[in-house]
Amino acid sequence: MNKLENKTLKEHSYDLGYLIDLRIEQLVQKYHITFSYRDNYNLMDINPAVGTVLKKYNFHNNVFCNYLKTTEGHTNCMLSKEKLHSRLSKLGHPIYGKCYMGVEEFYFPVLINHNAVGVIFIGFFSSNIEKSLKCVNKGAVQCKADPEECRNRFLQTVRPLPEDISGLIDEVHIISLLIKQLYTDHISMSPEDILINDSFFHSTDKQIIKKALVYIKEHFNEKISVKQLASFCFCNPNYLSNVFRADTGMSIMEYINLIRINRAKSLLLMTDYSLEDITKMTGYSYTSYFMKQFKKIVGITPGDYRKRVEI
């Protein structure tokens, strides 16, 4: 029996956390890259053992991204990450891509039961500064940000791709497996229940958000307004909107759309219901609007999504 087998789960978590930190530190120093991590289901908040290890990596903490978080670009980033989550769950392997602001990164999924519970971001790179700056200029207009400030901060942040890319990929893969082990040691719950786990909600604001999330989960296929939801939660609509965005990183309607589109994805893959029927079953009034929201979140049309599993 090895040393870890003799330890308690808490001690094992400490050793695993230390190993993850050590691997990440060595990776950053060796390749001169930045390491960030996104927890797709708030698992870090649900379990302190997981949060202690991973929360320090939970943000793109650099002068470029920190500036964008003060602009309307924050919402665009959140929606981009939702699309990325869906794509990585489908693909099941790392990809190299570019965000709408021109930043290039490697995206590594942490997969449990074929679902990307988290994503490792390795960056920030630019393979072509001239093309990247065009994206920055375009993105600055979308975010209503200062283009010159964006360009200056972008140039401070990005770097060339490392020469040993295969070595980088191998080492990040090991870290992703260690993070997966950390999850499986401590959390055994379905993604659908993660956001409403009682251990996560303890303050007054959390209780309000919990009520809102439960209501949305049970009534997503009906018409839901912020005013109606606030009435159910016994609070002011503006207050509910503010605490909801502060806690989830998205607006109430953005979250409702995510829930509806996730349900639509299941119906598209598992049934032969028409788009008109699925529109009604997921709470939308018009098929055209449903299709627009689906493509915005998933990246492809409902028809193309359904074709993926057709022989």
Short mmCIF file of the C-alpha atoms (twelve columns), coordinates in Angstrom:
data_MODEL
# 
_entry.id   MODEL 
# 
loop_
_atom_site.group_PDB 
_atom_site.id 
_atom_site.type_symbol 
_atom_site.label_atom_id 
_atom_site.label_alt_id 
_atom_site.label_comp_id 
_atom_site.label_asym_id 
_atom_site.label_seq_id 
_atom_site.Cartn_x 
_atom_site.Cartn_y 
_atom_site.Cartn_z 
_atom_site.pdbx_PDB_model_num 
ATOM 1   C CA . MET A 1   0.000   0.000  0.000   1 
ATOM 2   C CA . ASN A 2   1.439   3.398  -0.990  1 
ATOM 3   C CA . LYS A 3   1.489   6.557  1.115   1 
ATOM 4   C CA . LEU A 4   -1.619  8.086  -0.439  1 
ATOM 5   C CA . GLU A 5   -3.651  4.954  0.297   1 
ATOM 6   C CA . ASN A 6   -2.826  5.362  4.002   1 
ATOM 7   C CA . LYS A 7   -4.008  8.994  4.097   1 
ATOM 8   C CA . THR A 8   -7.448  10.395 4.817   1 
ATOM 9   C CA . LEU A 9   -9.401  11.980 1.964   1 
ATOM 10  C CA . LYS A 10  -8.550  15.441 3.323   1 
ATOM 11  C CA . GLU A 11  -4.826  14.642 3.390   1 
ATOM 12  C CA . HIS A 12  -5.029  13.107 -0.071  1 
ATOM 13  C CA . SER A 13  -6.717  16.272 -1.343  1 
ATOM 14  C CA . TYR A 14  -3.920  18.369 0.156   1 
ATOM 15  C CA . ASP A 15  -1.266  16.255 -1.584  1 
ATOM 16  C CA . LEU A 16  -3.174  16.376 -4.860  1 
ATOM 17  C CA . GLY A 17  -3.653  20.127 -4.549  1 
ATOM 18  C CA . TYR A 18  0.047   20.624 -3.871  1 
ATOM 19  C CA . LEU A 19  0.890   18.508 -6.913  1 
ATOM 20  C CA . ILE A 20  -1.487  20.517 -9.132  1 
ATOM 21  C CA . ASP A 21  0.003   23.816 -7.917  1 
ATOM 22  C CA . LEU A 22  3.528   22.523 -8.452  1 
ATOM 23  C CA . ARG A 23  2.776   21.307 -11.978 1 
ATOM 24  C CA . ILE A 24  1.146   24.614 -12.919 1 
ATOM 25  C CA . GLU A 25  4.022   26.657 -11.488 1 
ATOM 26  C CA . GLN A 26  6.564   24.591 -13.428 1 
ATOM 27  C CA . LEU A 27  4.486   24.857 -16.600 1 
ATOM 28  C CA . VAL A 28  4.221   28.661 -16.391 1 
ATOM 29  C CA . GLN A 29  7.939   29.092 -15.757 1 
ATOM 30  C CA . LYS A 30  9.036   26.637 -18.433 1 
ATOM 31  C CA . TYR A 31  6.858   27.917 -21.288 1 
ATOM 32  C CA . HIS A 32  6.334   31.551 -20.174 1 
ATOM 33  C CA . ILE A 33  2.566   31.227 -20.511 1 
ATOM 34  C CA . THR A 34  -0.476  32.122 -18.429 1 
ATOM 35  C CA . PHE A 35  -2.692  29.451 -16.864 1 
ATOM 36  C CA . SER A 36  -6.370  30.075 -16.147 1 
ATOM 37  C CA . TYR A 37  -9.219  27.765 -15.247 1 
ATOM 38  C CA . ARG A 38  -12.980 28.048 -15.628 1 
ATOM 39  C CA . ASP A 39  -15.292 25.924 -13.489 1 
ATOM 40  C CA . ASN A 40  -18.397 25.450 -15.644 1 
ATOM 41  C CA . TYR A 41  -20.701 24.339 -12.805 1 
ATOM 42  C CA . ASN A 42  -19.593 26.321 -9.729  1 
ATOM 43  C CA . LEU A 43  -18.097 23.158 -8.227  1 
ATOM 44  C CA . MET A 44  -15.367 25.221 -6.572  1 
ATOM 45  C CA . ASP A 45  -18.005 27.007 -4.497  1 
ATOM 46  C CA . ILE A 46  -19.834 23.822 -3.628  1 
ATOM 47  C CA . ASN A 47  -16.796 22.005 -2.252  1 
ATOM 48  C CA . PRO A 48  -14.091 23.929 -0.322  1 
ATOM 49  C CA . ALA A 49  -11.496 21.234 -0.991  1 
ATOM 50  C CA . VAL A 50  -11.843 21.834 -4.724  1 
ATOM 51  C CA . GLY A 51  -12.124 25.604 -4.362  1 
ATOM 52  C CA . THR A 52  -8.979  25.881 -2.229  1 
ATOM 53  C CA . VAL A 53  -6.915  24.391 -5.042  1 
ATOM 54  C CA . LEU A 54  -8.519  25.940 -8.122  1 
ATOM 55  C CA . LYS A 55  -9.985  29.336 -7.217  1 
ATOM 56  C CA . LYS A 56  -6.657  31.119 -7.522  1 
ATOM 57  C CA . TYR A 57  -6.654  30.256 -11.246 1 
ATOM 58  C CA . ASN A 58  -10.292 31.143 -11.848 1 
ATOM 59  C CA . PHE A 59  -9.834  34.395 -13.760 1 
ATOM 60  C CA . HIS A 60  -8.034  35.759 -16.780 1 
ATOM 61  C CA . ASN A 61  -5.986  38.045 -14.566 1 
ATOM 62  C CA . ASN A 62  -4.081  40.370 -16.901 1 
ATOM 63  C CA . VAL A 63  -4.167  44.048 -17.868 1 
ATOM 64  C CA . PHE A 64  -6.111  43.371 -21.086 1 
ATOM 65  C CA . CYS A 65  -8.887  41.147 -19.716 1 
ATOM 66  C CA . ASN A 66  -9.178  43.139 -16.488 1 
ATOM 67  C CA . TYR A 67  -9.862  46.262 -18.542 1 
ATOM 68  C CA . LEU A 68  -12.489 44.480 -20.675 1 
ATOM 69  C CA . LYS A 69  -14.289 43.354 -17.505 1 
ATOM 70  C CA . THR A 70  -15.075 47.020 -16.837 1 
ATOM 71  C CA . THR A 71  -16.800 47.334 -20.228 1 
ATOM 72  C CA . GLU A 72  -19.702 45.630 -22.001 1 
ATOM 73  C CA . GLY A 73  -17.202 43.045 -23.177 1 
ATOM 74  C CA . HIS A 74  -17.782 41.034 -19.991 1 
ATOM 75  C CA . THR A 75  -21.112 39.699 -21.294 1 
ATOM 76  C CA . ASN A 76  -19.549 38.779 -24.646 1 
ATOM 77  C CA . CYS A 77  -16.828 36.856 -22.816 1 
ATOM 78  C CA . MET A 78  -19.377 34.923 -20.761 1 
ATOM 79  C CA . LEU A 79  -21.400 33.936 -23.826 1 
ATOM 80  C CA . SER A 80  -18.216 32.917 -25.663 1 
ATOM 81  C CA . LYS A 81  -17.262 30.657 -22.776 1 
ATOM 82  C CA . GLU A 82  -20.701 28.991 -22.814 1 
ATOM 83  C CA . LYS A 83  -20.256 28.211 -26.507 1 
ATOM 84  C CA . LEU A 84  -16.765 26.898 -25.779 1 
ATOM 85  C CA . HIS A 85  -18.120 24.640 -23.025 1 
ATOM 86  C CA . SER A 86  -20.627 23.108 -25.441 1 
ATOM 87  C CA . ARG A 87  -18.024 22.635 -28.171 1 
ATOM 88  C CA . LEU A 88  -15.424 21.024 -25.907 1 
ATOM 89  C CA . SER A 89  -17.997 18.636 -24.436 1 
ATOM 90  C CA . LYS A 90  -18.838 17.563 -27.983 1 
ATOM 91  C CA . LEU A 91  -15.252 17.249 -29.226 1 
ATOM 92  C CA . GLY A 92  -13.700 15.787 -26.086 1 
ATOM 93  C CA . HIS A 93  -10.197 17.026 -26.873 1 
ATOM 94  C CA . PRO A 94  -8.131  20.256 -26.678 1 
ATOM 95  C CA . ILE A 95  -8.448  22.932 -29.356 1 
ATOM 96  C CA . TYR A 96  -6.595  26.108 -30.282 1 
ATOM 97  C CA . GLY A 97  -8.733  29.141 -30.899 1 
ATOM 98  C CA . LYS A 98  -9.167  32.895 -30.817 1 
ATOM 99  C CA . CYS A 99  -11.675 34.955 -28.872 1 
ATOM 100 C CA . TYR A 100 -13.630 37.836 -30.386 1 
ATOM 101 C CA . MET A 101 -10.968 40.260 -29.081 1 
ATOM 102 C CA . GLY A 102 -8.116  38.550 -30.944 1 
ATOM 103 C CA . VAL A 103 -6.532  36.654 -28.032 1 
ATOM 104 C CA . GLU A 104 -5.387  33.146 -29.024 1 
ATOM 105 C CA . GLU A 105 -5.342  30.322 -26.489 1 
ATOM 106 C CA . PHE A 106 -5.263  26.560 -26.072 1 
ATOM 107 C CA . TYR A 107 -8.479  25.235 -24.496 1 
ATOM 108 C CA . PHE A 108 -8.228  21.949 -22.588 1 
ATOM 109 C CA . PRO A 109 -11.465 20.353 -21.316 1 
ATOM 110 C CA . VAL A 110 -11.620 18.569 -17.973 1 
ATOM 111 C CA . LEU A 111 -14.057 15.806 -18.892 1 
ATOM 112 C CA . ILE A 112 -16.303 13.791 -16.576 1 
ATOM 113 C CA . ASN A 113 -18.923 11.552 -18.184 1 
ATOM 114 C CA . HIS A 114 -18.248 13.193 -21.576 1 
ATOM 115 C CA . ASN A 115 -19.051 16.625 -20.180 1 
ATOM 116 C CA . ALA A 116 -16.571 19.496 -19.853 1 
ATOM 117 C CA . VAL A 117 -16.966 20.326 -16.161 1 
ATOM 118 C CA . GLY A 118 -14.083 22.772 -16.513 1 
ATOM 119 C CA . VAL A 119 -11.762 24.330 -19.074 1 
ATOM 120 C CA . ILE A 120 -8.031  25.072 -18.814 1 
ATOM 121 C CA . PHE A 121 -6.942  28.194 -20.727 1 
ATOM 122 C CA . ILE A 122 -3.307  28.417 -21.855 1 
ATOM 123 C CA . GLY A 123 -2.223  31.709 -23.432 1 
ATOM 124 C CA . PHE A 124 -2.086  34.476 -24.310 1 
ATOM 125 C CA . PHE A 125 -0.774  34.219 -27.847 1 
ATOM 126 C CA . SER A 126 -0.875  36.006 -31.182 1 
ATOM 127 C CA . SER A 127 0.258   34.194 -34.315 1 
ATOM 128 C CA . ASN A 128 -0.234  37.358 -36.397 1 
ATOM 129 C CA . ILE A 129 -0.144  40.693 -34.558 1 
ATOM 130 C CA . GLU A 130 -1.562  42.661 -37.500 1 
ATOM 131 C CA . LYS A 131 -4.630  40.410 -37.812 1 
ATOM 132 C CA . SER A 132 -5.031  40.276 -34.038 1 
ATOM 133 C CA . LEU A 133 -5.087  44.058 -33.751 1 
ATOM 134 C CA . LYS A 134 -7.867  44.202 -36.358 1 
ATOM 135 C CA . CYS A 135 -9.899  41.940 -34.057 1 
ATOM 136 C CA . VAL A 136 -9.043  44.191 -31.123 1 
ATOM 137 C CA . ASN A 137 -10.287 47.279 -32.988 1 
ATOM 138 C CA . LYS A 138 -13.506 45.556 -34.005 1 
ATOM 139 C CA . GLY A 139 -14.048 44.134 -30.523 1 
ATOM 140 C CA . ALA A 140 -13.455 47.518 -28.903 1 
ATOM 141 C CA . VAL A 141 -16.382 48.941 -30.891 1 
ATOM 142 C CA . GLN A 142 -18.626 46.061 -29.733 1 
ATOM 143 C CA . CYS A 143 -17.595 46.596 -26.107 1 
ATOM 144 C CA . LYS A 144 -17.865 50.383 -26.322 1 
ATOM 145 C CA . ALA A 145 -14.276 50.478 -25.064 1 
ATOM 146 C CA . ASP A 146 -11.378 52.802 -25.876 1 
ATOM 147 C CA . PRO A 147 -9.676  51.264 -28.976 1 
ATOM 148 C CA . GLU A 148 -6.258  52.723 -28.174 1 
ATOM 149 C CA . GLU A 149 -6.417  51.510 -24.585 1 
ATOM 150 C CA . CYS A 150 -7.414  48.047 -25.831 1 
ATOM 151 C CA . ARG A 151 -4.529  47.925 -28.315 1 
ATOM 152 C CA . ASN A 152 -1.951  49.025 -25.746 1 
ATOM 153 C CA . ARG A 153 -3.112  46.521 -23.162 1 
ATOM 154 C CA . PHE A 154 -3.353  43.753 -25.767 1 
ATOM 155 C CA . LEU A 155 0.280   44.277 -26.810 1 
ATOM 156 C CA . GLN A 156 1.339   44.131 -23.161 1 
ATOM 157 C CA . THR A 157 -0.432  40.793 -22.717 1 
ATOM 158 C CA . VAL A 158 0.187   38.566 -25.750 1 
ATOM 159 C CA . ARG A 159 3.327   36.618 -26.615 1 
ATOM 160 C CA . PRO A 160 4.526   34.315 -29.420 1 
ATOM 161 C CA . LEU A 161 3.604   30.645 -29.443 1 
ATOM 162 C CA . PRO A 162 6.133   28.439 -27.582 1 
ATOM 163 C CA . GLU A 163 8.414   26.319 -29.753 1 
ATOM 164 C CA . ASP A 164 7.705   23.005 -28.000 1 
ATOM 165 C CA . ILE A 165 3.936   22.906 -28.454 1 
ATOM 166 C CA . SER A 166 3.695   19.112 -28.226 1 
ATOM 167 C CA . GLY A 167 5.530   19.168 -24.903 1 
ATOM 168 C CA . LEU A 168 3.209   21.906 -23.629 1 
ATOM 169 C CA . ILE A 169 0.130   19.905 -24.634 1 
ATOM 170 C CA . ASP A 170 1.415   16.756 -22.903 1 
ATOM 171 C CA . GLU A 171 2.093   18.580 -19.651 1 
ATOM 172 C CA . VAL A 172 -1.282  20.371 -19.604 1 
ATOM 173 C CA . HIS A 173 -2.983  17.030 -20.277 1 
ATOM 174 C CA . ILE A 174 -1.422  15.646 -17.089 1 
ATOM 175 C CA . ILE A 175 -2.696  18.662 -15.132 1 
ATOM 176 C CA . SER A 176 -6.207  18.157 -16.556 1 
ATOM 177 C CA . LEU A 177 -6.169  14.545 -15.325 1 
ATOM 178 C CA . LEU A 178 -5.079  15.681 -11.847 1 
ATOM 179 C CA . ILE A 179 -7.924  18.226 -11.737 1 
ATOM 180 C CA . LYS A 180 -10.370 15.540 -12.838 1 
ATOM 181 C CA . GLN A 181 -9.137  13.349 -9.978  1 
ATOM 182 C CA . LEU A 182 -9.666  16.237 -7.552  1 
ATOM 183 C CA . TYR A 183 -13.283 16.536 -8.713  1 
ATOM 184 C CA . THR A 184 -14.038 12.829 -8.576  1 
ATOM 185 C CA . ASP A 185 -12.559 12.566 -5.075  1 
ATOM 186 C CA . HIS A 186 -14.977 15.133 -3.698  1 
ATOM 187 C CA . ILE A 187 -18.044 15.638 -5.882  1 
ATOM 188 C CA . SER A 188 -20.607 13.096 -7.021  1 
ATOM 189 C CA . MET A 189 -23.603 15.020 -8.270  1 
ATOM 190 C CA . SER A 190 -25.291 15.634 -11.612 1 
ATOM 191 C CA . PRO A 191 -24.727 18.956 -13.433 1 
ATOM 192 C CA . GLU A 192 -28.458 19.698 -13.284 1 
ATOM 193 C CA . ASP A 193 -28.357 19.823 -9.483  1 
ATOM 194 C CA . ILE A 194 -25.067 21.656 -9.052  1 
ATOM 195 C CA . LEU A 195 -26.427 25.210 -9.090  1 
ATOM 196 C CA . ILE A 196 -29.047 24.511 -6.420  1 
ATOM 197 C CA . ASN A 197 -26.974 22.489 -3.947  1 
ATOM 198 C CA . ASP A 198 -27.800 23.631 -0.391  1 
ATOM 199 C CA . SER A 199 -24.180 23.727 0.755   1 
ATOM 200 C CA . PHE A 200 -23.505 26.477 -1.790  1 
ATOM 201 C CA . PHE A 201 -26.240 28.829 -0.636  1 
ATOM 202 C CA . HIS A 202 -25.880 30.359 2.814   1 
ATOM 203 C CA . SER A 203 -26.255 34.154 2.681   1 
ATOM 204 C CA . THR A 204 -29.480 36.103 2.097   1 
ATOM 205 C CA . ASP A 205 -28.468 36.919 -1.478  1 
ATOM 206 C CA . LYS A 206 -27.645 33.275 -2.116  1 
ATOM 207 C CA . GLN A 207 -31.069 32.259 -0.832  1 
ATOM 208 C CA . ILE A 208 -32.707 34.716 -3.231  1 
ATOM 209 C CA . ILE A 209 -30.649 33.382 -6.135  1 
ATOM 210 C CA . LYS A 210 -31.439 29.811 -5.107  1 
ATOM 211 C CA . LYS A 211 -35.176 30.533 -5.244  1 
ATOM 212 C CA . ALA A 212 -34.747 32.159 -8.651  1 
ATOM 213 C CA . LEU A 213 -32.757 29.216 -10.039 1 
ATOM 214 C CA . VAL A 214 -35.269 26.678 -8.758  1 
ATOM 215 C CA . TYR A 215 -38.153 28.646 -10.245 1 
ATOM 216 C CA . ILE A 216 -36.400 28.955 -13.613 1 
ATOM 217 C CA . LYS A 217 -35.596 25.242 -13.649 1 
ATOM 218 C CA . GLU A 218 -39.250 24.359 -13.026 1 
ATOM 219 C CA . HIS A 219 -40.820 26.999 -15.298 1 
ATOM 220 C CA . PHE A 220 -38.312 27.549 -18.120 1 
ATOM 221 C CA . ASN A 221 -40.897 26.378 -20.677 1 
ATOM 222 C CA . GLU A 222 -43.257 29.179 -19.647 1 
ATOM 223 C CA . LYS A 223 -43.072 32.931 -20.125 1 
ATOM 224 C CA . ILE A 224 -40.851 34.350 -17.375 1 
ATOM 225 C CA . SER A 225 -40.255 38.052 -16.740 1 
ATOM 226 C CA . VAL A 226 -37.764 39.553 -14.301 1 
ATOM 227 C CA . LYS A 227 -40.654 41.267 -12.510 1 
ATOM 228 C CA . GLN A 228 -42.498 37.972 -12.138 1 
ATOM 229 C CA . LEU A 229 -39.356 36.218 -10.885 1 
ATOM 230 C CA . ALA A 230 -38.626 39.011 -8.393  1 
ATOM 231 C CA . SER A 231 -42.165 38.751 -7.044  1 
ATOM 232 C CA . PHE A 232 -41.627 35.037 -6.443  1 
ATOM 233 C CA . CYS A 233 -38.354 35.790 -4.646  1 
ATOM 234 C CA . PHE A 234 -39.912 38.637 -2.597  1 
ATOM 235 C CA . CYS A 235 -37.430 41.263 -3.739  1 
ATOM 236 C CA . ASN A 236 -37.064 44.267 -6.027  1 
ATOM 237 C CA . PRO A 237 -36.535 43.416 -9.761  1 
ATOM 238 C CA . ASN A 238 -33.450 45.649 -10.030 1 
ATOM 239 C CA . TYR A 239 -31.951 44.155 -6.892  1 
ATOM 240 C CA . LEU A 240 -32.563 40.620 -8.148  1 
ATOM 241 C CA . SER A 241 -30.980 41.444 -11.514 1 
ATOM 242 C CA . ASN A 242 -27.890 42.906 -9.835  1 
ATOM 243 C CA . VAL A 243 -27.242 40.060 -7.369  1 
ATOM 244 C CA . PHE A 244 -28.000 37.442 -10.038 1 
ATOM 245 C CA . ARG A 245 -25.440 38.904 -12.459 1 
ATOM 246 C CA . ALA A 246 -22.877 39.403 -9.687  1 
ATOM 247 C CA . ASP A 247 -23.154 35.763 -8.679  1 
ATOM 248 C CA . THR A 248 -23.569 33.977 -12.016 1 
ATOM 249 C CA . GLY A 249 -21.792 36.352 -14.384 1 
ATOM 250 C CA . MET A 250 -24.821 36.645 -16.650 1 
ATOM 251 C CA . SER A 251 -28.212 38.310 -16.735 1 
ATOM 252 C CA . ILE A 252 -31.412 36.505 -15.746 1 
ATOM 253 C CA . MET A 253 -32.605 36.300 -19.353 1 
ATOM 254 C CA . GLU A 254 -29.228 35.016 -20.544 1 
ATOM 255 C CA . TYR A 255 -29.452 32.245 -17.959 1 
ATOM 256 C CA . ILE A 256 -33.050 31.398 -18.914 1 
ATOM 257 C CA . ASN A 257 -31.986 31.174 -22.556 1 
ATOM 258 C CA . LEU A 258 -29.138 28.810 -21.616 1 
ATOM 259 C CA . ILE A 259 -31.532 26.514 -19.744 1 
ATOM 260 C CA . ARG A 260 -33.994 26.556 -22.635 1 
ATOM 261 C CA . ILE A 261 -31.343 25.895 -25.258 1 
ATOM 262 C CA . ASN A 262 -29.849 23.022 -23.235 1 
ATOM 263 C CA . ARG A 263 -33.331 21.463 -23.131 1 
ATOM 264 C CA . ALA A 264 -33.726 22.067 -26.868 1 
ATOM 265 C CA . LYS A 265 -30.409 20.299 -27.515 1 
ATOM 266 C CA . SER A 266 -31.701 17.194 -25.726 1 
ATOM 267 C CA . LEU A 267 -34.978 17.263 -27.652 1 
ATOM 268 C CA . LEU A 268 -33.157 17.665 -30.968 1 
ATOM 269 C CA . LEU A 269 -30.906 14.687 -30.327 1 
ATOM 270 C CA . MET A 270 -33.374 12.357 -28.622 1 
ATOM 271 C CA . THR A 271 -36.704 13.031 -30.381 1 
ATOM 272 C CA . ASP A 272 -38.063 13.772 -33.834 1 
ATOM 273 C CA . TYR A 273 -40.164 16.733 -32.707 1 
ATOM 274 C CA . SER A 274 -40.372 19.542 -35.242 1 
ATOM 275 C CA . LEU A 275 -38.637 22.861 -34.607 1 
ATOM 276 C CA . GLU A 276 -42.050 24.435 -34.097 1 
ATOM 277 C CA . ASP A 277 -42.881 21.906 -31.365 1 
ATOM 278 C CA . ILE A 278 -39.497 22.339 -29.669 1 
ATOM 279 C CA . THR A 279 -39.961 26.100 -29.794 1 
ATOM 280 C CA . LYS A 280 -43.156 25.802 -27.743 1 
ATOM 281 C CA . MET A 281 -41.751 23.140 -25.415 1 
ATOM 282 C CA . THR A 282 -38.820 25.349 -24.446 1 
ATOM 283 C CA . GLY A 283 -40.785 28.495 -23.704 1 
ATOM 284 C CA . TYR A 284 -40.261 30.472 -26.909 1 
ATOM 285 C CA . SER A 285 -43.122 32.101 -28.773 1 
ATOM 286 C CA . TYR A 286 -41.522 32.283 -32.212 1 
ATOM 287 C CA . THR A 287 -39.439 29.676 -34.021 1 
ATOM 288 C CA . SER A 288 -37.315 32.343 -35.694 1 
ATOM 289 C CA . TYR A 289 -36.311 33.779 -32.310 1 
ATOM 290 C CA . PHE A 290 -35.633 30.301 -30.924 1 
ATOM 291 C CA . MET A 291 -33.346 29.551 -33.878 1 
ATOM 292 C CA . LYS A 292 -31.540 32.865 -33.409 1 
ATOM 293 C CA . GLN A 293 -30.907 32.189 -29.707 1 
ATOM 294 C CA . PHE A 294 -29.829 28.606 -30.419 1 
ATOM 295 C CA . LYS A 295 -27.197 29.659 -32.940 1 
ATOM 296 C CA . LYS A 296 -26.026 32.496 -30.685 1 
ATOM 297 C CA . ILE A 297 -25.353 30.111 -27.790 1 
ATOM 298 C CA . VAL A 298 -24.405 26.845 -29.529 1 
ATOM 299 C CA . GLY A 299 -22.728 28.264 -32.610 1 
ATOM 300 C CA . ILE A 300 -24.733 26.284 -35.182 1 
ATOM 301 C CA . THR A 301 -28.397 26.085 -36.218 1 
ATOM 302 C CA . PRO A 302 -30.824 23.600 -34.597 1 
ATOM 303 C CA . GLY A 303 -31.034 21.723 -37.899 1 
ATOM 304 C CA . ASP A 304 -27.269 21.341 -38.157 1 
ATOM 305 C CA . TYR A 305 -27.093 20.279 -34.518 1 
ATOM 306 C CA . ARG A 306 -29.648 17.513 -35.108 1 
ATOM 307 C CA . LYS A 307 -27.807 16.297 -38.240 1 
ATOM 308 C CA . ARG A 308 -24.725 15.504 -36.168 1 
ATOM 309 C CA . VAL A 309 -26.299 12.255 -34.934 1 
ATOM 310 C CA . GLU A 310 -28.117 11.287 -38.109 1 
ATOM 311 C CA . ILE A 311 -26.644 8.448  -40.131 1 
# 
